[in-house]
Amino acid sequence: MARKSGRRKPMSEINMVPFIDIMMVMLVAFMVSSPMFTQGVQVELPKTDSNPVEIPKGEEPLVVSIKPDGSYYLSLESTGEKSLSLSEMSDKVSKIKKARPSTMVLVKGDKAASYGAVVEAMAVLQKAGVSDVGLITEPGELN
């Protein structure tokens, strides 16, 4: 009668299927939830006929949203749906630009927002170190 040895299985026999299953579930969860992070604040965009700006793959632009009442929002998880003052926005944008100078900044102003609110936001962005600002609009014909 042969005696069974008490040796462990070699590393090459470890079952990786459960690990792969968990990783696939996590991948699907991140893919489904990632568009929710970039939506930002809901505003009604003006319509215009213009050429789109190309955003490099892998780069997440920083979006400044302006509501009709003149309140400002940043597309950051830390700020969420909380409105910011111009000085708070300047501080946050300045820190982001210092950490990642290639970050694109886009302004998403509601069509009912005052021109002054948009200009003030752009002036604050310029003081924070943003040299180029893109404006987000809806595709369509000019009114």
N, CA, C and O atoms as a GROMACS GRO file, in nm:
protein
  572
    1MET      N    1   0.082  -0.116   0.000
    1MET     CA    2   0.000   0.000   0.000
    1MET      C    3   0.088   0.124   0.000
    1MET      O    4   0.175   0.140   0.086
    2ALA      N    5   0.065   0.212  -0.098
    2ALA     CA    6   0.145   0.332  -0.111
    2ALA      C    7   0.093   0.440  -0.017
    2ALA      O    8  -0.027   0.460  -0.002
    3ARG      N    9   0.187   0.505   0.042
    3ARG     CA   10   0.151   0.612   0.134
    3ARG      C   11   0.147   0.745   0.060
    3ARG      O   12   0.234   0.774  -0.021
    4LYS      N   13   0.044   0.826   0.089
    4LYS     CA   14   0.029   0.956   0.024
    4LYS      C   15   0.124   1.055   0.090
    4LYS      O   16   0.131   1.064   0.212
    5SER      N   17   0.196   1.130   0.008
    5SER     CA   18   0.288   1.228   0.066
    5SER      C   19   0.210   1.354   0.103
    5SER      O   20   0.107   1.382   0.042
    6GLY      N   21   0.257   1.428   0.200
    6GLY     CA   22   0.189   1.548   0.247
    6GLY      C   23   0.235   1.674   0.175
    6GLY      O   24   0.226   1.784   0.229
    7ARG      N   25   0.285   1.659   0.054
    7ARG     CA   26   0.335   1.774  -0.021
    7ARG      C   27   0.220   1.853  -0.081
    7ARG      O   28   0.116   1.798  -0.115
    8ARG      N   29   0.241   1.984  -0.093
    8ARG     CA   30   0.142   2.073  -0.154
    8ARG      C   31   0.151   2.068  -0.305
    8ARG      O   32   0.250   2.020  -0.362
    9LYS      N   33   0.044   2.119  -0.370
    9LYS     CA   34   0.045   2.127  -0.515
    9LYS      C   35   0.145   2.234  -0.558
    9LYS      O   36   0.159   2.336  -0.491
   10PRO      N   37   0.212   2.212  -0.668
   10PRO     CA   38   0.303   2.317  -0.716
   10PRO      C   39   0.222   2.439  -0.763
   10PRO      O   40   0.103   2.429  -0.792
   11MET      N   41   0.288   2.554  -0.769
   11MET     CA   42   0.223   2.681  -0.805
   11MET      C   43   0.157   2.676  -0.943
   11MET      O   44   0.062   2.749  -0.968
   12SER      N   45   0.207   2.594  -1.030
   12SER     CA   46   0.151   2.588  -1.164
   12SER      C   47   0.011   2.528  -1.166
   12SER      O   48  -0.056   2.535  -1.269
   13GLU      N   49  -0.033   2.471  -1.057
   13GLU     CA   50  -0.165   2.410  -1.054
   13GLU      C   51  -0.269   2.494  -0.980
   13GLU      O   52  -0.378   2.444  -0.952
   14ILE      N   53  -0.239   2.618  -0.950
   14ILE     CA   54  -0.336   2.704  -0.882
   14ILE      C   55  -0.448   2.739  -0.981
   14ILE      O   56  -0.421   2.775  -1.095
   15ASN      N   57  -0.570   2.728  -0.937
   15ASN     CA   58  -0.686   2.755  -1.022
   15ASN      C   59  -0.707   2.907  -1.031
   15ASN      O   60  -0.740   2.971  -0.932
   16MET      N   61  -0.689   2.964  -1.149
   16MET     CA   62  -0.701   3.108  -1.172
   16MET      C   63  -0.841   3.150  -1.217
   16MET      O   64  -0.868   3.270  -1.228
   17VAL      N   65  -0.929   3.057  -1.242
   17VAL     CA   66  -1.063   3.087  -1.294
   17VAL      C   67  -1.142   3.179  -1.201
   17VAL      O   68  -1.200   3.276  -1.249
   18PRO      N   69  -1.147   3.154  -1.069
   18PRO     CA   70  -1.223   3.246  -0.982
   18PRO      C   71  -1.167   3.389  -0.984
   18PRO      O   72  -1.243   3.486  -0.982
   19PHE      N   73  -1.034   3.402  -0.988
   19PHE     CA   74  -0.972   3.533  -0.994
   19PHE      C   75  -1.011   3.604  -1.124
   19PHE      O   76  -1.044   3.723  -1.122
   20ILE      N   77  -1.006   3.535  -1.235
   20ILE     CA   78  -1.042   3.594  -1.365
   20ILE      C   79  -1.190   3.634  -1.366
   20ILE      O   80  -1.225   3.738  -1.419
   21ASP      N   81  -1.276   3.550  -1.307
   21ASP     CA   82  -1.418   3.583  -1.300
   21ASP      C   83  -1.441   3.714  -1.223
   21ASP      O   84  -1.518   3.799  -1.267
   22ILE      N   85  -1.375   3.728  -1.111
   22ILE     CA   86  -1.390   3.850  -1.030
   22ILE      C   87  -1.339   3.971  -1.107
   22ILE      O   88  -1.403   4.077  -1.105
   23MET      N   89  -1.227   3.958  -1.174
   23MET     CA   90  -1.170   4.070  -1.250
   23MET      C   91  -1.263   4.111  -1.365
   23MET      O   92  -1.276   4.230  -1.394
   24MET      N   93  -1.325   4.015  -1.430
   24MET     CA   94  -1.418   4.047  -1.540
   24MET      C   95  -1.541   4.121  -1.488
   24MET      O   96  -1.587   4.216  -1.551
   25VAL      N   97  -1.593   4.079  -1.373
   25VAL     CA   98  -1.708   4.149  -1.314
   25VAL      C   99  -1.670   4.291  -1.277
   25VAL      O  100  -1.747   4.384  -1.301
   26MET      N  101  -1.550   4.310  -1.220
   26MET     CA  102  -1.506   4.445  -1.184
   26MET      C  103  -1.486   4.531  -1.309
   26MET      O  104  -1.521   4.649  -1.308
   27LEU      N  105  -1.432   4.474  -1.415
   27LEU     CA  106  -1.412   4.548  -1.539
   27LEU      C  107  -1.546   4.596  -1.595
   27LEU      O  108  -1.558   4.712  -1.635
   28VAL      N  109  -1.644   4.510  -1.598
   28VAL     CA  110  -1.777   4.548  -1.648
   28VAL      C  111  -1.837   4.656  -1.559
   28VAL      O  112  -1.898   4.750  -1.611
   29ALA      N  113  -1.822   4.645  -1.428
   29ALA     CA  114  -1.876   4.745  -1.336
   29ALA      C  115  -1.813   4.882  -1.361
   29ALA      O  116  -1.883   4.982  -1.362
   30PHE      N  117  -1.682   4.886  -1.381
   30PHE     CA  118  -1.614   5.013  -1.408
   30PHE      C  119  -1.654   5.070  -1.545
   30PHE      O  120  -1.670   5.192  -1.559
   31MET      N  121  -1.670   4.983  -1.644
   31MET     CA  122  -1.709   5.031  -1.776
   31MET      C  123  -1.849   5.090  -1.775
   31MET      O  124  -1.876   5.188  -1.845
   32VAL      N  125  -1.938   5.033  -1.697
   32VAL     CA  126  -2.075   5.081  -1.690
   32VAL      C  127  -2.082   5.211  -1.610
   32VAL      O  128  -2.159   5.300  -1.645
   33SER      N  129  -2.004   5.222  -1.504
   33SER     CA  130  -2.014   5.339  -1.416
   33SER      C  131  -1.929   5.457  -1.462
   33SER      O  132  -1.956   5.569  -1.420
   34SER      N  133  -1.828   5.438  -1.546
   34SER     CA  134  -1.740   5.548  -1.585
   34SER      C  135  -1.810   5.661  -1.660
   34SER      O  136  -1.776   5.777  -1.636
   35PRO      N  137  -1.906   5.635  -1.750
   35PRO     CA  138  -1.974   5.749  -1.813
   35PRO      C  139  -2.052   5.835  -1.713
   35PRO      O  140  -2.076   5.953  -1.739
   36MET      N  141  -2.093   5.778  -1.601
   36MET     CA  142  -2.166   5.854  -1.501
   36MET      C  143  -2.079   5.959  -1.434
   36MET      O  144  -2.130   6.061  -1.388
   37PHE      N  145  -1.949   5.935  -1.428
   37PHE     CA  146  -1.859   6.029  -1.363
   37PHE      C  147  -1.836   6.154  -1.446
   37PHE      O  148  -1.807   6.260  -1.390
   38THR      N  149  -1.848   6.146  -1.577
   38THR     CA  150  -1.815   6.258  -1.663
   38THR      C  151  -1.934   6.341  -1.706
   38THR      O  152  -1.917   6.438  -1.780
   39GLN      N  153  -2.054   6.307  -1.662
   39GLN     CA  154  -2.170   6.380  -1.708
   39GLN      C  155  -2.176   6.520  -1.652
   39GLN      O  156  -2.215   6.612  -1.724
   40GLY      N  157  -2.137   6.541  -1.529
   40GLY     CA  158  -2.138   6.674  -1.471
   40GLY      C  159  -2.279   6.724  -1.447
   40GLY      O  160  -2.373   6.646  -1.431
   41VAL      N  161  -2.293   6.855  -1.445
   41VAL     CA  162  -2.419   6.921  -1.417
   41VAL      C  163  -2.499   6.935  -1.546
   41VAL      O  164  -2.443   6.965  -1.651
   42GLN      N  165  -2.629   6.914  -1.537
   42GLN     CA  166  -2.716   6.922  -1.655
   42GLN      C  167  -2.744   7.067  -1.690
   42GLN      O  168  -2.797   7.142  -1.607
   43VAL      N  169  -2.708   7.109  -1.810
   43VAL     CA  170  -2.739   7.242  -1.861
   43VAL      C  171  -2.792   7.229  -2.003
   43VAL      O  172  -2.763   7.131  -2.072
   44GLU      N  173  -2.868   7.327  -2.048
   44GLU     CA  174  -2.918   7.328  -2.185
   44GLU      C  175  -2.819   7.405  -2.270
   44GLU      O  176  -2.806   7.527  -2.258
   45LEU      N  177  -2.750   7.333  -2.357
   45LEU     CA  178  -2.643   7.392  -2.436
   45LEU      C  179  -2.698   7.467  -2.557
   45LEU      O  180  -2.800   7.429  -2.613
   46PRO      N  181  -2.628   7.574  -2.596
   46PRO     CA  182  -2.667   7.643  -2.719
   46PRO      C  183  -2.632   7.557  -2.840
   46PRO      O  184  -2.540   7.475  -2.834
   47LYS      N  185  -2.705   7.574  -2.948
   47LYS     CA  186  -2.680   7.498  -3.071
   47LYS      C  187  -2.598   7.585  -3.166
   47LYS      O  188  -2.622   7.705  -3.180
   48THR      N  189  -2.502   7.523  -3.232
   48THR     CA  190  -2.420   7.594  -3.329
   48THR      C  191  -2.362   7.495  -3.429
   48THR      O  192  -2.353   7.376  -3.402
   49ASP      N  193  -2.322   7.544  -3.543
   49ASP     CA  194  -2.261   7.463  -3.646
   49ASP      C  195  -2.111   7.493  -3.645
   49ASP      O  196  -2.067   7.592  -3.703
   50SER      N  197  -2.033   7.407  -3.578
   50SER     CA  198  -1.889   7.429  -3.568
   50SER      C  199  -1.816   7.295  -3.572
   50SER      O  200  -1.877   7.189  -3.556
   51ASN      N  201  -1.686   7.302  -3.593
   51ASN     CA  202  -1.604   7.180  -3.596
   51ASN      C  203  -1.574   7.135  -3.454
   51ASN      O  204  -1.540   7.217  -3.369
   52PRO      N  205  -1.584   7.005  -3.427
   52PRO     CA  206  -1.556   6.955  -3.292
   52PRO      C  207  -1.407   6.959  -3.260
   52PRO      O  208  -1.323   6.950  -3.350
   53VAL      N  209  -1.375   6.974  -3.132
   53VAL     CA  210  -1.237   6.972  -3.084
   53VAL      C  211  -1.202   6.827  -3.052
   53VAL      O  212  -1.280   6.755  -2.989
   54GLU      N  213  -1.086   6.785  -3.096
   54GLU     CA  214  -1.041   6.648  -3.069
   54GLU      C  215  -0.982   6.640  -2.929
   54GLU      O  216  -0.894   6.718  -2.893
   55ILE      N  217  -1.032   6.545  -2.850
   55ILE     CA  218  -0.979   6.522  -2.716
   55ILE      C  219  -0.893   6.397  -2.724
   55ILE      O  220  -0.940   6.292  -2.766
   56PRO      N  221  -0.765   6.408  -2.683
   56PRO     CA  222  -0.676   6.292  -2.691
   56PRO      C  223  -0.729   6.175  -2.609
   56PRO      O  224  -0.787   6.194  -2.502
   57LYS      N  225  -0.709   6.054  -2.662
   57LYS     CA  226  -0.756   5.934  -2.591
   57LYS      C  227  -0.683   5.922  -2.458
   57LYS      O  228  -0.563   5.948  -2.449
   58GLY      N  229  -0.757   5.882  -2.357
   58GLY     CA  230  -0.699   5.866  -2.224
   58GLY      C  231  -0.696   5.994  -2.144
   58GLY      O  232  -0.670   5.990  -2.023
   59GLU      N  233  -0.721   6.106  -2.207
   59GLU     CA  234  -0.723   6.234  -2.138
   59GLU      C  235  -0.866   6.267  -2.097
   59GLU      O  236  -0.957   6.258  -2.178
   60GLU      N  237  -0.885   6.303  -1.974
   60GLU     CA  238  -1.016   6.341  -1.923
   60GLU      C  239  -1.018   6.493  -1.910
   60GLU      O  240  -0.946   6.547  -1.826
   61PRO      N  241  -1.100   6.562  -1.990
   61PRO     CA  242  -1.101   6.708  -1.979
   61PRO      C  243  -1.168   6.754  -1.851
   61PRO      O  244  -1.251   6.683  -1.794
   62LEU      N  245  -1.132   6.872  -1.806
   62LEU     CA  246  -1.194   6.935  -1.691
   62LEU      C  247  -1.306   7.023  -1.745
   62LEU      O  248  -1.281   7.112  -1.826
   63VAL      N  249  -1.429   7.000  -1.700
   63VAL     CA  250  -1.545   7.073  -1.753
   63VAL      C  251  -1.597   7.169  -1.646
   63VAL      O  252  -1.629   7.130  -1.534
   64VAL      N  253  -1.605   7.297  -1.684
   64VAL     CA  254  -1.664   7.400  -1.599
   64VAL      C  255  -1.805   7.423  -1.650
   64VAL      O  256  -1.824   7.467  -1.764
   65SER      N  257  -1.906   7.393  -1.567
   65SER     CA  258  -2.046   7.411  -1.606
   65SER      C  259  -2.099   7.539  -1.545
   65SER      O  260  -2.067   7.572  -1.431
   66ILE      N  261  -2.181   7.611  -1.622
   66ILE     CA  262  -2.242   7.735  -1.575
   66ILE      C  263  -2.392   7.723  -1.594
   66ILE      O  264  -2.440   7.707  -1.706
   67LYS      N  265  -2.466   7.730  -1.485
   67LYS     CA  266  -2.612   7.719  -1.489
   67LYS      C  267  -2.673   7.856  -1.519
   67LYS      O  268  -2.604   7.958  -1.511
   68PRO      N  269  -2.803   7.859  -1.554
   68PRO     CA  270  -2.868   7.987  -1.587
   68PRO      C  271  -2.863   8.090  -1.474
   68PRO      O  272  -2.862   8.210  -1.500
   69ASP      N  273  -2.859   8.044  -1.348
   69ASP     CA  274  -2.853   8.138  -1.236
   69ASP      C  275  -2.712   8.191  -1.211
   69ASP      O  276  -2.693   8.270  -1.119
   70GLY      N  277  -2.614   8.149  -1.291
   70GLY     CA  278  -2.477   8.199  -1.278
   70GLY      C  279  -2.392   8.118  -1.182
   70GLY      O  280  -2.282   8.161  -1.147
   71SER      N  281  -2.440   8.001  -1.137
   71SER     CA  282  -2.361   7.918  -1.046
   71SER      C  283  -2.263   7.833  -1.128
   71SER      O  284  -2.292   7.793  -1.240
   72TYR      N  285  -2.147   7.808  -1.067
   72TYR     CA  286  -2.037   7.737  -1.134
   72TYR      C  287  -2.016   7.600  -1.072
   72TYR      O  288  -2.029   7.582  -0.951
   73TYR      N  289  -1.982   7.503  -1.158
   73TYR     CA  290  -1.958   7.365  -1.114
   73TYR      C  291  -1.837   7.311  -1.188
   73TYR      O  292  -1.812   7.349  -1.303
   74LEU      N  293  -1.761   7.223  -1.123
   74LEU     CA  294  -1.649   7.155  -1.187
   74LEU      C  295  -1.679   7.006  -1.196
   74LEU      O  296  -1.745   6.950  -1.109
   75SER      N  297  -1.631   6.942  -1.301
   75SER     CA  298  -1.654   6.798  -1.320
   75SER      C  299  -1.552   6.717  -1.240
   75SER      O  300  -1.472   6.642  -1.297
   76LEU      N  301  -1.557   6.732  -1.109
   76LEU     CA  302  -1.470   6.658  -1.020
   76LEU      C  303  -1.554   6.577  -0.924
   76LEU      O  304  -1.662   6.621  -0.882
   77GLU      N  305  -1.506   6.458  -0.890
   77GLU     CA  306  -1.580   6.377  -0.793
   77GLU      C  307  -1.585   6.446  -0.658
   77GLU      O  308  -1.683   6.431  -0.585
   78SER      N  309  -1.480   6.521  -0.622
   78SER     CA  310  -1.475   6.584  -0.490
   78SER      C  311  -1.578   6.696  -0.476
   78SER      O  312  -1.624   6.723  -0.365
   79THR      N  313  -1.613   6.763  -0.586
   79THR     CA  314  -1.711   6.872  -0.577
   79THR      C  315  -1.852   6.824  -0.604
   79THR      O  316  -1.948   6.879  -0.550
   80GLY      N  317  -1.867   6.720  -0.686
   80GLY     CA  318  -1.999   6.664  -0.715
   80GLY      C  319  -2.094   6.769  -0.771
   80GLY      O  320  -2.059   6.839  -0.866
   81GLU      N  321  -2.212   6.779  -0.714
   81GLU     CA  322  -2.316   6.873  -0.759
   81GLU      C  323  -2.315   7.000  -0.676
   81GLU      O  324  -2.415   7.071  -0.671
   82LYS      N  325  -2.204   7.031  -0.612
   82LYS     CA  326  -2.194   7.148  -0.526
   82LYS      C  327  -2.142   7.266  -0.608
   82LYS      O  328  -2.040   7.254  -0.677
   83SER      N  329  -2.212   7.379  -0.601
   83SER     CA  330  -2.166   7.496  -0.675
   83SER      C  331  -2.043   7.555  -0.606
   83SER      O  332  -2.026   7.542  -0.485
   84LEU      N  333  -1.959   7.619  -0.686
   84LEU     CA  334  -1.835   7.677  -0.637
   84LEU      C  335  -1.833   7.826  -0.661
   84LEU      O  336  -1.893   7.875  -0.757
   85SER      N  337  -1.763   7.898  -0.575
   85SER     CA  338  -1.739   8.039  -0.601
   85SER      C  339  -1.626   8.048  -0.704
   85SER      O  340  -1.558   7.950  -0.731
   86LEU      N  341  -1.609   8.167  -0.760
   86LEU     CA  342  -1.503   8.184  -0.860
   86LEU      C  343  -1.365   8.160  -0.798
   86LEU      O  344  -1.278   8.104  -0.864
   87SER      N  345  -1.344   8.200  -0.673
   87SER     CA  346  -1.213   8.179  -0.610
   87SER      C  347  -1.188   8.031  -0.583
   87SER      O  348  -1.076   7.984  -0.600
   88GLU      N  349  -1.291   7.956  -0.541
   88GLU     CA  350  -1.277   7.812  -0.520
   88GLU      C  351  -1.245   7.742  -0.653
   88GLU      O  352  -1.160   7.653  -0.659
   89MET      N  353  -1.314   7.785  -0.758
   89MET     CA  354  -1.290   7.726  -0.889
   89MET      C  355  -1.147   7.755  -0.934
   89MET      O  356  -1.080   7.667  -0.987
   90SER      N  357  -1.101   7.877  -0.913
   90SER     CA  358  -0.966   7.914  -0.951
   90SER      C  359  -0.862   7.829  -0.879
   90SER      O  360  -0.767   7.781  -0.940
   91ASP      N  361  -0.880   7.810  -0.748
   91ASP     CA  362  -0.786   7.729  -0.669
   91ASP      C  363  -0.780   7.586  -0.720
   91ASP      O  364  -0.671   7.531  -0.739
   92LYS      N  365  -0.896   7.525  -0.742
   92LYS     CA  366  -0.901   7.385  -0.785
   92LYS      C  367  -0.841   7.367  -0.924
   92LYS      O  368  -0.764   7.275  -0.948
   93VAL      N  369  -0.877   7.457  -1.016
   93VAL     CA  370  -0.825   7.447  -1.153
   93VAL      C  371  -0.674   7.469  -1.155
   93VAL      O  372  -0.602   7.400  -1.227
   94SER      N  373  -0.626   7.564  -1.075
   94SER     CA  374  -0.483   7.591  -1.068
   94SER      C  375  -0.406   7.469  -1.020
   94SER      O  376  -0.301   7.436  -1.075
   95LYS      N  377  -0.457   7.401  -0.917
   95LYS     CA  378  -0.392   7.281  -0.865
   95LYS      C  379  -0.391   7.169  -0.970
   95LYS      O  380  -0.292   7.098  -0.985
   96ILE      N  381  -0.502   7.153  -1.040
   96ILE     CA  382  -0.510   7.048  -1.142
   96ILE      C  383  -0.413   7.076  -1.256
   96ILE      O  384  -0.344   6.985  -1.303
   97LYS      N  385  -0.406   7.201  -1.301
   97LYS     CA  386  -0.315   7.237  -1.411
   97LYS      C  387  -0.169   7.222  -1.371
   97LYS      O  388  -0.085   7.188  -1.454
   98LYS      N  389  -0.136   7.247  -1.244
   98LYS     CA  390   0.002   7.228  -1.198
   98LYS      C  391   0.037   7.080  -1.196
   98LYS      O  392   0.148   7.041  -1.232
   99ALA      N  393  -0.058   6.997  -1.153
   99ALA     CA  394  -0.034   6.852  -1.147
   99ALA      C  395  -0.032   6.789  -1.286
   99ALA      O  396   0.051   6.703  -1.314
  100ARG      N  397  -0.123   6.832  -1.374
  100ARG     CA  398  -0.134   6.777  -1.510
  100ARG      C  399  -0.149   6.893  -1.609
  100ARG      O  400  -0.261   6.930  -1.644
  101PRO      N  401  -0.038   6.952  -1.654
  101PRO     CA  402  -0.046   7.069  -1.743
  101PRO      C  403  -0.118   7.044  -1.875
  101PRO      O  404  -0.167   7.139  -1.936
  102SER      N  405  -0.126   6.919  -1.920
  102SER     CA  406  -0.189   6.891  -2.050
  102SER      C  407  -0.341   6.881  -2.041
  102SER      O  408  -0.406   6.858  -2.143
  103THR      N  409  -0.399   6.896  -1.922
  103THR     CA  410  -0.543   6.882  -1.904
  103THR      C  411  -0.618   6.988  -1.984
  103THR      O  412  -0.591   7.108  -1.972
  104MET      N  413  -0.712   6.942  -2.068
  104MET     CA  414  -0.797   7.035  -2.143
  104MET      C  415  -0.906   7.089  -2.051
  104MET      O  416  -0.958   7.017  -1.966
  105VAL      N  417  -0.941   7.216  -2.069
  105VAL     CA  418  -1.049   7.277  -1.992
  105VAL      C  419  -1.158   7.319  -2.089
  105VAL      O  420  -1.132   7.390  -2.187
  106LEU      N  421  -1.281   7.275  -2.061
  106LEU     CA  422  -1.395   7.306  -2.146
  106LEU      C  423  -1.502   7.378  -2.063
  106LEU      O  424  -1.524   7.342  -1.947
  107VAL      N  425  -1.566   7.478  -2.122
  107VAL     CA  426  -1.674   7.549  -2.056
  107VAL      C  427  -1.806   7.501  -2.115
  107VAL      O  428  -1.826   7.502  -2.237
  108LYS      N  429  -1.895   7.460  -2.026
  108LYS     CA  430  -2.026   7.407  -2.065
  108LYS      C  431  -2.130   7.502  -2.006
  108LYS      O  432  -2.184   7.478  -1.897
  109GLY      N  433  -2.158   7.611  -2.077
  109GLY     CA  434  -2.250   7.713  -2.028
  109GLY      C  435  -2.390   7.693  -2.081
  109GLY      O  436  -2.410   7.669  -2.200
  110ASP      N  437  -2.488   7.703  -1.992
  110ASP     CA  438  -2.628   7.695  -2.032
  110ASP      C  439  -2.658   7.812  -2.125
  110ASP      O  440  -2.603   7.920  -2.109
  111LYS      N  441  -2.747   7.788  -2.224
  111LYS     CA  442  -2.776   7.894  -2.320
  111LYS      C  443  -2.848   8.012  -2.256
  111LYS      O  444  -2.849   8.122  -2.311
  112ALA      N  445  -2.908   7.991  -2.137
  112ALA     CA  446  -2.974   8.100  -2.066
  112ALA      C  447  -2.881   8.170  -1.966
  112ALA      O  448  -2.920   8.269  -1.904
  113ALA      N  449  -2.757   8.119  -1.951
  113ALA     CA  450  -2.660   8.183  -1.861
  113ALA      C  451  -2.619   8.317  -1.920
  113ALA      O  452  -2.611   8.333  -2.042
  114SER      N  453  -2.593   8.413  -1.833
  114SER     CA  454  -2.555   8.546  -1.882
  114SER      C  455  -2.416   8.543  -1.944
  114SER      O  456  -2.330   8.464  -1.904
  115TYR      N  457  -2.395   8.628  -2.039
  115TYR     CA  458  -2.266   8.642  -2.104
  115TYR      C  459  -2.160   8.678  -2.001
  115TYR      O  460  -2.046   8.632  -2.008
  116GLY      N  461  -2.197   8.762  -1.904
  116GLY     CA  462  -2.104   8.803  -1.800
  116GLY      C  463  -2.054   8.686  -1.717
  116GLY      O  464  -1.936   8.682  -1.681
  117ALA      N  465  -2.141   8.589  -1.686
  117ALA     CA  466  -2.100   8.472  -1.608
  117ALA      C  467  -1.998   8.389  -1.685
  117ALA      O  468  -1.903   8.337  -1.626
  118VAL      N  469  -2.018   8.375  -1.815
  118VAL     CA  470  -1.925   8.298  -1.898
  118VAL      C  471  -1.791   8.371  -1.907
  118VAL      O  472  -1.686   8.308  -1.895
  119VAL      N  473  -1.794   8.501  -1.927
  119VAL     CA  474  -1.671   8.580  -1.937
  119VAL      C  475  -1.594   8.577  -1.805
  119VAL      O  476  -1.472   8.564  -1.805
  120GLU      N  477  -1.666   8.589  -1.693
  120GLU     CA  478  -1.599   8.584  -1.562
  120GLU      C  479  -1.530   8.448  -1.542
  120GLU      O  480  -1.418   8.442  -1.493
  121ALA      N  481  -1.598   8.341  -1.580
  121ALA     CA  482  -1.539   8.207  -1.567
  121ALA      C  483  -1.413   8.196  -1.653
  121ALA      O  484  -1.312   8.141  -1.608
  122MET      N  485  -1.419   8.246  -1.774
  122MET     CA  486  -1.303   8.238  -1.863
  122MET      C  487  -1.187   8.322  -1.811
  122MET      O  488  -1.071   8.282  -1.824
  123ALA      N  489  -1.216   8.439  -1.752
  123ALA     CA  490  -1.111   8.523  -1.694
  123ALA      C  491  -1.045   8.453  -1.575
  123ALA      O  492  -0.923   8.456  -1.560
  124VAL      N  493  -1.126   8.389  -1.491
  124VAL     CA  494  -1.073   8.316  -1.375
  124VAL      C  495  -0.988   8.199  -1.422
  124VAL      O  496  -0.882   8.172  -1.364
  125LEU      N  497  -1.032   8.128  -1.526
  125LEU     CA  498  -0.955   8.016  -1.579
  125LEU      C  499  -0.820   8.063  -1.633
  125LEU      O  500  -0.719   7.996  -1.616
  126GLN      N  501  -0.820   8.178  -1.698
  126GLN     CA  502  -0.696   8.233  -1.752
  126GLN      C  503  -0.599   8.266  -1.638
  126GLN      O  504  -0.480   8.239  -1.648
  127LYS      N  505  -0.650   8.327  -1.530
  127LYS     CA  506  -0.565   8.358  -1.415
  127LYS      C  507  -0.514   8.232  -1.346
  127LYS      O  508  -0.408   8.234  -1.283
  128ALA      N  509  -0.589   8.122  -1.357
  128ALA     CA  510  -0.550   7.995  -1.296
  128ALA      C  511  -0.447   7.919  -1.379
  128ALA      O  512  -0.401   7.812  -1.339
  129GLY      N  513  -0.409   7.974  -1.495
  129GLY     CA  514  -0.307   7.911  -1.576
  129GLY      C  515  -0.357   7.836  -1.698
  129GLY      O  516  -0.281   7.762  -1.761
  130VAL      N  517  -0.483   7.853  -1.732
  130VAL     CA  518  -0.540   7.786  -1.849
  130VAL      C  519  -0.525   7.880  -1.968
  130VAL      O  520  -0.579   7.991  -1.969
  131SER      N  521  -0.450   7.836  -2.070
  131SER     CA  522  -0.428   7.923  -2.186
  131SER      C  523  -0.532   7.902  -2.295
  131SER      O  524  -0.567   7.997  -2.366
  132ASP      N  525  -0.582   7.780  -2.310
  132ASP     CA  526  -0.683   7.749  -2.411
  132ASP      C  527  -0.808   7.694  -2.344
  132ASP      O  528  -0.800   7.603  -2.261
  133VAL      N  529  -0.922   7.750  -2.380
  133VAL     CA  530  -1.051   7.705  -2.325
  133VAL      C  531  -1.140   7.668  -2.442
  133VAL      O  532  -1.152   7.744  -2.538
  134GLY      N  533  -1.202   7.552  -2.434
  134GLY     CA  534  -1.297   7.509  -2.535
  134GLY      C  535  -1.440   7.534  -2.484
  134GLY      O  536  -1.466   7.527  -2.364
  135LEU      N  537  -1.530   7.563  -2.576
  135LEU     CA  538  -1.671   7.584  -2.541
  135LEU      C  539  -1.752   7.466  -2.591
  135LEU      O  540  -1.742   7.429  -2.708
  136ILE      N  541  -1.832   7.407  -2.504
  136ILE     CA  542  -1.914   7.293  -2.541
  136ILE      C  543  -2.049   7.343  -2.590
  136ILE      O  544  -2.114   7.423  -2.524
  137THR      N  545  -2.090   7.296  -2.708
  137THR     CA  546  -2.220   7.332  -2.765
  137THR      C  547  -2.287   7.207  -2.820
  137THR      O  548  -2.225   7.102  -2.831
  138GLU      N  549  -2.414   7.221  -2.853
  138GLU     CA  550  -2.488   7.112  -2.918
  138GLU      C  551  -2.474   7.131  -3.069
  138GLU      O  552  -2.479   7.245  -3.117
  139PRO      N  553  -2.457   7.022  -3.144
  139PRO     CA  554  -2.455   7.037  -3.289
  139PRO      C  555  -2.592   7.078  -3.340
  139PRO      O  556  -2.694   7.033  -3.289
  140GLY      N  557  -2.594   7.162  -3.439
  140GLY     CA  558  -2.721   7.206  -3.497
  140GLY      C  559  -2.704   7.336  -3.570
  140GLY      O  560  -2.593   7.389  -3.580
  141GLU      N  561  -2.812   7.388  -3.621
  141GLU     CA  562  -2.811   7.514  -3.696
  141GLU      C  563  -2.820   7.632  -3.603
  141GLU      O  564  -2.880   7.624  -3.496
  142LEU      N  565  -2.760   7.742  -3.644
  142LEU     CA  566  -2.772   7.867  -3.568
  142LEU      C  567  -2.916   7.917  -3.576
  142LEU      O  568  -2.982   7.902  -3.678
  143ASN      N  569  -2.962   7.975  -3.467
  143ASN     CA  570  -3.099   8.031  -3.465
  143ASN      C  571  -3.106   8.163  -3.534
  143ASN      O  572  -3.212   8.224  -3.542
   0.00000   0.00000   0.00000
